[in-house]
Amino acid sequence: MPGLESMRRRLSSIAKPTPGPTTPPSHTQTDKRLLDPDFFNIDAEDLTWFHKVNLAVRRDIGKLILAHDYMHIQRVTVAAYQLYQTDASQVWAHGVDYRTVIVAAMVSSLGAVLYAKDHAENLKGFGPSTSDSPDVVQNIHHELLFDFLRRLDCPPDVAGPAALMASLISFTQECRDREKIKDSCEAYPALRFVQDAVRLDELGCVGIARLGTMSKTTILEAVNRMDTRLCHYVELMKTKTGRKEAERRWAQMLEFREGLLLQVDCSVGLEAGRRKSS
């Protein structure tokens, strides 16, 4: 009987529990759970320094802007390691020390924090100075990050490449000198994983949420950032998996962009040809 079968299907669907929305650890507090060495396959001889770096990054990160808090580091580090796991079989990835991928991701936002602190101390000691050039800033980031890691007993063969890669992830830097970044990716293939992971965190739903923490003027500043910066991320992805995920996340952002522009457009009720009301 069609009617009976239809009723059975309805009852069956009612009986199945409907999954609720995923609940975060907290809606108001930063998730401060440390990165799990077991997940990242950290060997026993590396556990001590890894834990020190883990704690120090959590302590120091997030002191400049909310968008670069410890939860950002959690996401970027996990993403970088997963990209490595997926593409480790690629010819260009042979010989990559996955520890450098993990550590570079952990300190990927820390260079700016250390640089700002170092700059403030220099101002106290020597007074105002001229602005550093982009290359000088990158070199200072590299040195500060290397010193930071070595003080925590991170071995030189990890600290050196990780600090250098973390100093090279800047989008602005790549736009200014693409050949330099291309050469750096050839010399340090692990940079591809870290750079892709950092940029993926600016795309998709999480990227939309982070746009709000970066906006300082109007909500349309988010659209400007998408149109002038984020629109280039897909083409700049260095791994096959990273590019595929970037394409998916960029599509989400484009849908958000169109919806935002549609919902903020109230020009029908505004005076024509005027920027401000008199």
Order of alpha helices (4+ residues) and beta strands (2+ residues): alpha-alpha-alpha-alpha-alpha-alpha-alpha-alpha-alpha-alpha-alpha-alpha-alpha-alpha
